[in-house]
Amino acid sequence: MKNRTRIAAVLMLVAVICLTITGCQKGAEQATADSAAPTGSDRATRDEAIITIPLTDETAKAKEKMRTLNVKESLSEKGFPAALDMLKNREGQEFPQTKTKLTQGHSAISGNDLYTLEKDKAESILFYLHGGAYAYGISEKQVMFCDDMAQRLNAKVYLPLYPLTPQATCRDTYPFLEAAYAEALKEDKPIYLIGDSAGGGLALGFAEYLRDNGTQLPQKLFLLSPWVDVTMSDPAIPEYEKKDLMLSSYGLIELGKLWAGELDTKDPSVSPLYGEMKSLPPTMIFTGTDEVMVPDNATLYHKMREAGVDCSLIFGEGLWHVFVQDEFPEAVSAREMIIDACQ
């Protein structure tokens, strides 16, 4: 019983975080250039669209404390089987209770829940896709991030609770997102598509889906440590994993297979890194330099630029997965970049 309680606690923490080197090996001062260069590339090392947010002393101290938390256990080869058993036995999703002062709305679309957070006379819409390895529901931390962004942007937030694996696959998700997005389009306001971690990968895949179906695209795309390739096959990932405080590739790969269902794991619906990038909206990619997503995020950046997409890549020096949703100075700076881009 104690072991199950301990596993449940770890799972909850991972859900918050997920929902929360070749370049890095050369030092944080090189992260803006070298981390964004694909493996084996002789690409120029200076790029104005690559930005680094410096690590503050305050955050560096907090990072050392974070090292004591064993939040990677449920995604490790040893801990994942127990974690998966618990996921198989869960019953549905719940929207977390929060301290938001925004007006909360709810509707059901095709048997799935769509929540909204709204200020009076909202001028724009944030269409937010939460992270959680496609297996964990939205967390209080993620909702409060949306609350903050909505208040500062005077926006209405759409939060679709898409079907999760292992009970569902990506094929079950896109039709629901399309229906939820259609509701947002009816409001005739600027729409910004944003997602973190798995939600970031889903946001990219959904943008590709909208483009391919001739649907109006969002004004801009914001990807926070997006998980864009569930195969985790970039050869640089094992080195980044040594630095990552939160994620283990073993469990992510297994969950990615479940999310793919009958599709190939390199199908763009599953791993949008393999999709076509042309004609996508202006995009901002945020990633910590010390996380497993860096290699694929760097590859995504270069693919977008080569396809003519207005794309920027913002590194959080020495930071972790989805650092943008934290309260440290670096996260504040990153949020300000998003706010400015929406003005």
KEKE-3310 file (N, C-alpha, C; in steps of 0.2 Angstrom, whole numbers, plus 5000, padded with zeros to 4 digits):
npx = (5004:5010:5019:5011:5005:5016:5020:5009:5010:5022:5017:5007:5015:5023:5013:5010:5021:5024:5013:5017:5121:5123:5125:5123:5133:5144:5144:5134:5135:5136:5124:5114:5117:5124:5116:5105:5109:5107:5112:5128:5128:5135:5130:5129:5134:5128:5113:5099:5086:5087:5087:5093:5088:5095:5102:5097:5104:5095:5086:5095:5099:5087:5086:5095:5089:5078:5084:5084:5072:5064:5057:5057:5054:5042:5042:5053:5062:5060:5050:5039:5030:5021:5016:5009:4999:4991:4986:4979:4968:4961:4947:4941:4943:4946:4942:4953:4951:4953:4960:4956:4949:4942:4928:4921:4918:4908:4906:4900:4907:4905:4906:4917:4925:4924:4932:4931:4940:4937:4938:4929:4923:4933:4947:4954:4958:4965:4969:4972:4982:4985:4999:5006:5011:5002:4994:4991:4980:4974:4982:4982:4992:4994:4981:4981:4992:4986:4976:4984:4989:4978:4972:4982:4982:4970:4961:4951:4951:4952:4950:4952:4948:4956:4954:4963:4978:4980:4968:4963:4968:4978:4970:4957:4957:4959:4947:4939:4946:4945:4931:4930:4938:4931:4921:4928:4932:4920:4918:4925:4937:4955:4965:4976:4986:4992:5003:5009:5023:5018:5006:5011:5017:5005:4998:5006:5004:4991:4990:4996:4986:4975:4979:4981:4968:4962:4957:4954:4969:4977:4982:4995:5008:5012:5024:5028:5042:5039:5034:5038:5042:5038:5046:5058:5071:5082:5100:5106:5099:5100:5111:5106:5097:5103:5105:5092:5080:5067:5061:5061:5066:5062:5049:5042:5043:5036:5023:5021:5020:5008:4999:5000:4993:4986:4993:5009:5023:5030:5021:5014:5003:5005:5019:5023:5034:5039:5030:5025:5031:5028:5019:5014:5008:5017:5029:5034:5046:5049:5061:5070:5088:5092:5085:5077:5070:5077:5085:5076:5067:5076:5079:5066:5064:5074:5069:5057:5061:5068:5057:5051:5044:5040:5049:5055:5067:5068:5079:5080:5092:5101:5089:5073:5061:5046:5048:5042:5030:5033:5037:5049:5061:5066:5055:5045:5051:5050:5036:5033:5038:5029:5017:5021:5022:5009:5003)
npy = (4994:5006:5008:5009:5021:5030:5029:5035:5048:5052:5051:5061:5072:5072:5073:5086:5093:5089:5092:5103:5090:5092:5105:5111:5105:5112:5123:5136:5148:5146:5141:5147:5146:5134:5124:5124:5119:5106:5089:5086:5096:5110:5122:5140:5148:5159:5167:5177:5175:5166:5165:5168:5166:5172:5162:5166:5169:5166:5157:5146:5142:5136:5126:5117:5112:5106:5095:5085:5079:5065:5064:5058:5044:5037:5037:5030:5015:5005:5010:5013:5002:5001:5014:5014:5004:5011:5021:5014:5010:5022:5033:5043:5061:5076:5093:5104:5112:5129:5145:5154:5170:5172:5171:5155:5143:5129:5116:5102:5092:5081:5071:5075:5086:5104:5118:5135:5150:5167:5184:5199:5206:5201:5202:5194:5176:5163:5147:5133:5119:5107:5099:5083:5071:5065:5057:5061:5072:5089:5101:5110:5120:5122:5127:5139:5146:5149:5157:5168:5172:5175:5186:5196:5197:5201:5191:5177:5160:5145:5128:5113:5097:5085:5068:5055:5044:5028:5025:5031:5036:5046:5048:5049:5062:5073:5076:5081:5092:5100:5102:5110:5120:5126:5132:5142:5150:5155:5166:5177:5183:5187:5172:5163:5150:5139:5128:5116:5105:5088:5094:5104:5098:5093:5104:5109:5098:5100:5112:5109:5101:5109:5118:5109:5105:5117:5126:5141:5147:5149:5165:5166:5154:5146:5137:5127:5120:5109:5092:5084:5073:5058:5046:5049:5048:5055:5056:5064:5065:5055:5061:5074:5069:5065:5077:5081:5085:5080:5072:5055:5046:5033:5030:5040:5036:5024:5028:5036:5027:5021:5032:5033:5022:5013:5019:5024:5028:5039:5045:5061:5065:5060:5062:5077:5083:5077:5082:5093:5109:5121:5136:5138:5147:5162:5157:5154:5145:5138:5132:5124:5123:5112:5099:5085:5088:5097:5093:5089:5101:5110:5105:5106:5120:5124:5117:5124:5137:5135:5132:5143:5149:5161:5160:5159:5154:5151:5149:5144:5147:5134:5128:5119:5107:5115:5127:5139:5140:5142:5152:5159:5172:5170:5164:5173:5183:5175:5174:5187:5189:5182:5189:5201:5197:5195:5207)
npz = (5000:5004:4994:4983:4986:4986:4973:4967:4972:4965:4952:4952:4953:4942:4932:4934:4931:4918:4912:4918:4872:4864:4860:4873:4880:4876:4884:4893:4887:4874:4870:4862:4849:4846:4851:4843:4831:4820:4822:4816:4807:4797:4799:4800:4815:4820:4823:4822:4826:4836:4853:4870:4886:4901:4915:4931:4948:4958:4952:4949:4962:4966:4957:4961:4972:4966:4961:4970:4970:4965:4952:4940:4940:4937:4924:4920:4916:4926:4934:4925:4922:4933:4934:4921:4924:4933:4925:4916:4924:4928:4929:4918:4916:4926:4928:4936:4952:4955:4959:4951:4945:4934:4923:4922:4909:4902:4891:4882:4869:4857:4867:4874:4885:4885:4891:4896:4900:4905:4903:4905:4890:4881:4870:4862:4858:4867:4862:4870:4873:4883:4891:4896:4892:4884:4892:4904:4913:4913:4924:4939:4939:4926:4922:4930:4924:4911:4916:4920:4908:4901:4908:4907:4893:4890:4886:4880:4885:4878:4883:4879:4884:4879:4873:4881:4881:4889:4885:4873:4857:4845:4834:4839:4844:4835:4828:4838:4843:4831:4831:4843:4840:4830:4837:4843:4832:4828:4836:4830:4833:4835:4835:4845:4846:4858:4866:4878:4881:4878:4873:4866:4855:4850:4847:4836:4827:4826:4820:4807:4803:4802:4792:4781:4779:4774:4784:4793:4799:4816:4822:4828:4834:4848:4856:4870:4876:4866:4863:4849:4842:4845:4844:4849:4844:4840:4840:4850:4861:4872:4879:4883:4891:4903:4909:4911:4923:4925:4915:4907:4894:4891:4896:4890:4876:4876:4880:4869:4858:4862:4860:4847:4842:4829:4820:4812:4822:4817:4809:4804:4811:4824:4827:4824:4819:4808:4798:4785:4785:4778:4776:4789:4803:4811:4823:4839:4848:4864:4875:4888:4891:4897:4894:4888:4876:4868:4856:4846:4846:4841:4829:4823:4823:4813:4802:4801:4798:4786:4778:4776:4786:4799:4812:4829:4841:4858:4871:4888:4898:4906:4911:4913:4908:4901:4907:4906:4912:4926:4940:4941:4937:4924:4918:4919:4910:4898:4897:4895:4882:4875:4877:4871:4858:4854:4854)
capx = (5000:5014:5022:5006:5004:5022:5019:5003:5012:5026:5013:5004:5021:5025:5008:5010:5027:5023:5007:5024:5120:5129:5126:5124:5140:5149:5143:5128:5136:5135:5117:5110:5119:5126:5111:5100:5111:5106:5118:5132:5127:5140:5126:5132:5132:5125:5106:5096:5080:5088:5088:5094:5086:5101:5100:5098:5107:5089:5084:5101:5098:5081:5087:5099:5084:5074:5088:5083:5065:5064:5051:5058:5053:5036:5044:5059:5060:5058:5044:5034:5024:5016:5012:5004:4994:4987:4983:4974:4963:4958:4941:4940:4947:4943:4945:4955:4948:4958:4958:4955:4943:4939:4922:4923:4912:4909:4901:4902:4907:4907:4907:4922:4924:4928:4931:4934:4941:4935:4937:4924:4925:4939:4948:4957:4957:4970:4967:4977:4982:4989:5004:5005:5013:4996:4992:4989:4975:4977:4984:4980:4997:4993:4976:4983:4996:4981:4973:4988:4990:4971:4971:4987:4981:4963:4959:4947:4955:4948:4954:4948:4951:4956:4955:4970:4980:4980:4961:4962:4974:4978:4965:4951:4958:4959:4940:4936:4949:4942:4925:4931:4941:4926:4918:4932:4931:4913:4919:4928:4943:4961:4966:4983:4987:4998:5003:5016:5025:5014:5001:5015:5017:4998:4997:5009:5001:4984:4991:4997:4979:4970:4982:4979:4960:4959:4953:4958:4974:4978:4987:5002:5009:5017:5026:5032:5045:5035:5036:5036:5044:5037:5051:5064:5076:5088:5105:5109:5094:5103:5116:5102:5093:5107:5104:5085:5078:5060:5059:5065:5064:5059:5041:5039:5043:5031:5017:5020:5017:5000:4996:5000:4988:4988:4998:5016:5025:5033:5016:5014:4998:5008:5025:5022:5041:5039:5026:5026:5030:5026:5012:5012:5008:5023:5029:5039:5047:5053:5064:5076:5094:5094:5080:5077:5067:5081:5087:5070:5065:5081:5077:5059:5066:5077:5064:5052:5065:5069:5051:5049:5040:5043:5050:5060:5069:5070:5082:5080:5099:5101:5082:5070:5055:5041:5050:5038:5025:5035:5037:5055:5062:5066:5048:5042:5053:5047:5029:5033:5039:5023:5013:5023:5020:5002:5001)
capy = (5000:5012:5008:5012:5028:5033:5029:5039:5054:5053:5052:5067:5077:5071:5076:5094:5095:5087:5096:5107:5092:5094:5113:5113:5103:5117:5129:5139:5154:5144:5138:5151:5145:5127:5119:5124:5117:5099:5085:5085:5102:5115:5128:5146:5148:5165:5167:5183:5172:5162:5170:5164:5170:5170:5159:5170:5165:5164:5150:5141:5139:5132:5120:5112:5109:5101:5088:5080:5076:5059:5064:5054:5037:5034:5037:5026:5008:5002:5013:5014:4997:5002:5020:5012:5001:5016:5025:5010:5010:5028:5034:5050:5067:5081:5100:5106:5117:5134:5151:5159:5174:5173:5167:5149:5140:5122:5113:5095:5092:5074:5067:5077:5093:5110:5123:5141:5155:5173:5191:5203:5210:5198:5205:5188:5170:5158:5140:5130:5112:5105:5094:5078:5065:5062:5052:5065:5077:5096:5102:5117:5124:5124:5132:5146:5149:5151:5163:5174:5175:5178:5193:5200:5199:5202:5186:5171:5154:5138:5123:5107:5091:5080:5061:5053:5037:5022:5024:5034:5038:5053:5048:5051:5068:5078:5078:5085:5098:5103:5105:5115:5126:5129:5136:5148:5154:5159:5173:5182:5187:5184:5166:5161:5143:5138:5121:5114:5098:5085:5099:5108:5094:5092:5111:5109:5094:5102:5118:5106:5098:5115:5120:5104:5105:5123:5129:5147:5146:5154:5171:5164:5147:5146:5130:5127:5113:5104:5085:5084:5067:5053:5041:5051:5045:5060:5053:5068:5065:5052:5066:5078:5066:5065:5084:5083:5084:5078:5067:5050:5044:5026:5030:5044:5032:5019:5032:5038:5021:5020:5037:5032:5017:5009:5024:5024:5033:5045:5049:5068:5066:5058:5066:5082:5085:5074:5085:5098:5115:5127:5140:5138:5154:5164:5152:5154:5139:5139:5126:5124:5120:5106:5095:5080:5090:5102:5091:5090:5108:5114:5103:5109:5127:5124:5115:5129:5142:5133:5131:5150:5151:5166:5156:5160:5149:5154:5145:5146:5144:5129:5127:5113:5106:5119:5132:5145:5140:5143:5159:5162:5178:5168:5162:5180:5185:5172:5176:5194:5188:5180:5195:5206:5194:5195:5214)
capz = (5000:5004:4987:4978:4988:4984:4965:4965:4973:4960:4946:4952:4952:4935:4928:4935:4927:4911:4910:4920:4873:4860:4861:4880:4882:4875:4889:4892:4883:4867:4869:4857:4842:4845:4853:4838:4825:4819:4823:4810:4803:4797:4798:4803:4822:4823:4821:4826:4828:4842:4859:4876:4893:4905:4921:4937:4953:4962:4949:4950:4968:4966:4952:4965:4976:4962:4959:4976:4969:4960:4948:4933:4942:4934:4916:4920:4914:4932:4937:4921:4922:4938:4931:4916:4927:4936:4920:4913:4929:4930:4927:4916:4918:4930:4928:4943:4956:4955:4962:4945:4946:4928:4922:4919:4905:4901:4886:4880:4862:4855:4873:4878:4889:4883:4896:4894:4905:4901:4905:4902:4884:4879:4863:4858:4861:4867:4861:4874:4873:4889:4891:4901:4889:4881:4896:4911:4912:4914:4931:4942:4937:4919:4922:4932:4918:4907:4919:4920:4901:4899:4911:4904:4886:4890:4881:4882:4884:4876:4886:4877:4887:4873:4875:4884:4881:4885:4883:4867:4852:4842:4830:4843:4846:4830:4826:4844:4843:4826:4833:4848:4836:4826:4841:4844:4826:4828:4840:4825:4836:4834:4839:4846:4847:4862:4870:4882:4881:4873:4871:4861:4849:4848:4844:4830:4823:4824:4815:4801:4801:4800:4785:4776:4778:4772:4789:4795:4804:4821:4821:4829:4837:4854:4858:4876:4876:4863:4861:4842:4839:4850:4844:4853:4841:4839:4844:4855:4866:4878:4883:4886:4897:4909:4913:4912:4930:4925:4910:4905:4887:4891:4897:4884:4870:4877:4879:4862:4855:4864:4857:4840:4840:4823:4815:4813:4826:4813:4806:4806:4816:4830:4828:4819:4817:4801:4794:4781:4789:4774:4777:4796:4806:4814:4828:4844:4852:4870:4878:4892:4888:4900:4894:4882:4870:4864:4849:4842:4846:4837:4822:4821:4822:4807:4797:4800:4794:4779:4774:4776:4792:4803:4818:4833:4846:4864:4876:4895:4900:4912:4913:4913:4904:4902:4912:4905:4917:4933:4943:4941:4933:4917:4916:4918:4904:4892:4896:4892:4875:4872:4877:4866:4851:4853:4854)
cpx = (5004:5017:5017:5005:5010:5022:5014:5006:5017:5022:5010:5009:5023:5020:5008:5016:5027:5018:5009:5026:5125:5130:5127:5131:5145:5149:5137:5129:5135:5128:5113:5111:5120:5120:5106:5103:5110:5112:5121:5131:5133:5136:5130:5129:5129:5118:5102:5089:5081:5090:5089:5092:5091:5098:5102:5101:5101:5087:5089:5100:5092:5082:5090:5094:5080:5078:5086:5076:5066:5058:5051:5056:5048:5037:5050:5057:5058:5051:5038:5028:5019:5012:5007:4998:4989:4983:4977:4967:4959:4951:4940:4944:4943:4946:4947:4952:4954:4956:4957:4948:4940:4933:4924:4917:4914:4904:4904:4902:4909:4909:4913:4921:4928:4926:4934:4935:4940:4935:4932:4927:4932:4940:4951:4956:4963:4967:4973:4976:4987:4994:5002:5006:5007:4992:4989:4985:4978:4977:4982:4985:4996:4987:4977:4988:4991:4978:4977:4989:4983:4970:4976:4986:4974:4960:4954:4951:4950:4953:4951:4952:4951:4957:4962:4971:4981:4972:4959:4968:4973:4972:4958:4951:4957:4952:4937:4939:4947:4936:4926:4934:4936:4922:4921:4932:4925:4913:4922:4933:4949:4962:4973:4983:4993:4997:5010:5017:5021:5009:5004:5015:5010:4996:5000:5006:4994:4984:4992:4990:4975:4972:4980:4972:4957:4956:4958:4963:4974:4983:4994:5002:5014:5018:5031:5035:5041:5038:5034:5038:5043:5042:5057:5070:5082:5094:5108:5105:5097:5108:5112:5098:5097:5106:5097:5083:5071:5058:5064:5062:5060:5051:5038:5038:5037:5024:5016:5018:5010:4996:4995:4994:4991:4992:5005:5018:5028:5027:5015:5009:5000:5014:5026:5029:5042:5034:5029:5026:5028:5019:5010:5012:5015:5023:5035:5040:5051:5055:5070:5082:5095:5088:5080:5074:5071:5083:5081:5067:5070:5080:5071:5061:5069:5073:5059:5055:5066:5063:5048:5045:5044:5043:5056:5061:5071:5073:5081:5087:5098:5094:5079:5064:5049:5042:5046:5033:5026:5035:5043:5056:5062:5059:5044:5044:5050:5040:5028:5034:5033:5018:5014:5021:5013:4999:5000)
cpy = (5006:5013:5011:5020:5033:5034:5034:5046:5056:5055:5059:5073:5077:5075:5084:5096:5094:5091:5104:5106:5094:5101:5114:5111:5108:5123:5133:5145:5152:5141:5141:5149:5137:5122:5119:5121:5109:5095:5085:5091:5107:5122:5134:5146:5154:5166:5172:5180:5167:5166:5166:5169:5168:5167:5164:5166:5162:5157:5145:5138:5134:5126:5115:5109:5104:5095:5083:5077:5071:5059:5060:5047:5034:5034:5032:5018:5004:5004:5013:5009:4999:5009:5018:5009:5006:5020:5021:5009:5016:5029:5042:5055:5072:5088:5102:5112:5122:5140:5156:5163:5176:5169:5161:5146:5133:5120:5106:5095:5084:5070:5069:5084:5098:5115:5129:5146:5162:5179:5194:5207:5208:5200:5199:5182:5166:5151:5136:5123:5110:5099:5088:5071:5061:5057:5055:5071:5084:5097:5109:5122:5127:5129:5139:5150:5152:5157:5169:5177:5178:5185:5198:5202:5201:5197:5181:5165:5148:5133:5116:5101:5085:5073:5059:5046:5034:5021:5026:5035:5044:5053:5050:5058:5074:5081:5082:5091:5103:5106:5111:5121:5130:5134:5143:5153:5158:5166:5178:5186:5183:5178:5165:5154:5141:5131:5120:5107:5094:5089:5103:5104:5093:5099:5111:5104:5096:5108:5115:5103:5103:5117:5115:5103:5112:5127:5135:5145:5151:5160:5169:5157:5148:5139:5130:5120:5108:5097:5084:5078:5062:5047:5043:5048:5049:5057:5057:5068:5061:5057:5071:5075:5065:5072:5085:5081:5080:5072:5061:5047:5038:5027:5034:5040:5027:5022:5034:5033:5020:5026:5036:5027:5013:5013:5022:5029:5040:5048:5056:5069:5064:5062:5071:5085:5083:5077:5090:5105:5122:5130:5140:5145:5155:5160:5154:5148:5141:5133:5128:5121:5113:5101:5091:5083:5095:5099:5092:5097:5112:5111:5106:5117:5128:5122:5121:5135:5141:5132:5139:5153:5156:5163:5159:5155:5152:5149:5148:5143:5140:5127:5121:5113:5111:5124:5138:5146:5141:5150:5162:5168:5176:5166:5169:5183:5182:5173:5183:5194:5186:5185:5200:5204:5195:5202:5217)
cpz = (5000:4998:4983:4980:4985:4976:4963:4966:4967:4953:4946:4951:4945:4931:4929:4931:4920:4908:4910:4919:4868:4861:4868:4883:4881:4880:4887:4887:4875:4865:4863:4850:4842:4846:4847:4832:4825:4820:4816:4805:4803:4797:4802:4810:4824:4819:4825:4829:4834:4848:4865:4882:4898:4912:4927:4943:4957:4959:4949:4956:4969:4962:4956:4969:4973:4961:4965:4975:4963:4956:4941:4934:4938:4926:4915:4918:4920:4934:4932:4921:4927:4936:4926:4919:4930:4931:4917:4918:4931:4927:4925:4918:4922:4929:4935:4946:4957:4958:4957:4947:4939:4927:4918:4915:4904:4896:4884:4872:4860:4861:4876:4880:4886:4888:4894:4901:4902:4905:4902:4895:4881:4872:4859:4861:4861:4867:4864:4874:4878:4888:4896:4897:4886:4885:4903:4909:4914:4922:4933:4940:4930:4918:4924:4927:4913:4910:4919:4913:4899:4902:4908:4897:4885:4885:4884:4881:4883:4879:4884:4881:4883:4876:4876:4882:4888:4883:4876:4863:4849:4837:4833:4844:4841:4829:4832:4844:4837:4828:4838:4845:4832:4830:4842:4838:4825:4831:4836:4829:4834:4838:4839:4849:4852:4865:4873:4881:4876:4870:4865:4855:4846:4844:4837:4825:4821:4819:4808:4798:4798:4793:4780:4774:4776:4777:4791:4800:4810:4819:4822:4833:4842:4856:4864:4877:4873:4862:4854:4839:4845:4850:4848:4850:4839:4843:4849:4861:4873:4882:4886:4892:4903:4913:4915:4919:4930:4920:4908:4898:4887:4891:4892:4878:4870:4876:4872:4857:4856:4860:4850:4838:4834:4818:4817:4817:4823:4808:4808:4811:4823:4832:4822:4816:4810:4796:4790:4785:4785:4776:4784:4798:4809:4821:4833:4848:4858:4873:4883:4889:4891:4900:4888:4876:4866:4857:4844:4841:4841:4830:4819:4819:4815:4801:4795:4796:4787:4775:4774:4781:4796:4810:4822:4839:4852:4869:4883:4897:4906:4914:4911:4908:4906:4907:4912:4910:4924:4934:4943:4936:4925:4914:4914:4911:4898:4891:4893:4884:4871:4871:4872:4859:4849:4853:4846)
residu = (MET:LYS:ASN:ARG:THR:ARG:ILE:ALA:ALA:VAL:LEU:MET:LEU:VAL:ALA:VAL:ILE:CYS:LEU:THR:ILE:THR:GLY:CYS:GLN:LYS:GLY:ALA:GLU:GLN:ALA:THR:ALA:ASP:SER:ALA:ALA:PRO:THR:GLY:SER:ASP:ARG:ALA:THR:ARG:ASP:GLU:ALA:ILE:ILE:THR:ILE:PRO:LEU:THR:ASP:GLU:THR:ALA:LYS:ALA:LYS:GLU:LYS:MET:ARG:THR:LEU:ASN:VAL:LYS:GLU:SER:LEU:SER:GLU:LYS:GLY:PHE:PRO:ALA:ALA:LEU:ASP:MET:LEU:LYS:ASN:ARG:GLU:GLY:GLN:GLU:PHE:PRO:GLN:THR:LYS:THR:LYS:LEU:THR:GLN:GLY:HIS:SER:ALA:ILE:SER:GLY:ASN:ASP:LEU:TYR:THR:LEU:GLU:LYS:ASP:LYS:ALA:GLU:SER:ILE:LEU:PHE:TYR:LEU:HIS:GLY:GLY:ALA:TYR:ALA:TYR:GLY:ILE:SER:GLU:LYS:GLN:VAL:MET:PHE:CYS:ASP:ASP:MET:ALA:GLN:ARG:LEU:ASN:ALA:LYS:VAL:TYR:LEU:PRO:LEU:TYR:PRO:LEU:THR:PRO:GLN:ALA:THR:CYS:ARG:ASP:THR:TYR:PRO:PHE:LEU:GLU:ALA:ALA:TYR:ALA:GLU:ALA:LEU:LYS:GLU:ASP:LYS:PRO:ILE:TYR:LEU:ILE:GLY:ASP:SER:ALA:GLY:GLY:GLY:LEU:ALA:LEU:GLY:PHE:ALA:GLU:TYR:LEU:ARG:ASP:ASN:GLY:THR:GLN:LEU:PRO:GLN:LYS:LEU:PHE:LEU:LEU:SER:PRO:TRP:VAL:ASP:VAL:THR:MET:SER:ASP:PRO:ALA:ILE:PRO:GLU:TYR:GLU:LYS:LYS:ASP:LEU:MET:LEU:SER:SER:TYR:GLY:LEU:ILE:GLU:LEU:GLY:LYS:LEU:TRP:ALA:GLY:GLU:LEU:ASP:THR:LYS:ASP:PRO:SER:VAL:SER:PRO:LEU:TYR:GLY:GLU:MET:LYS:SER:LEU:PRO:PRO:THR:MET:ILE:PHE:THR:GLY:THR:ASP:GLU:VAL:MET:VAL:PRO:ASP:ASN:ALA:THR:LEU:TYR:HIS:LYS:MET:ARG:GLU:ALA:GLY:VAL:ASP:CYS:SER:LEU:ILE:PHE:GLY:GLU:GLY:LEU:TRP:HIS:VAL:PHE:VAL:GLN:ASP:GLU:PHE:PRO:GLU:ALA:VAL:SER:ALA:ARG:GLU:MET:ILE:ILE:ASP:ALA:CYS:GLN)
# end
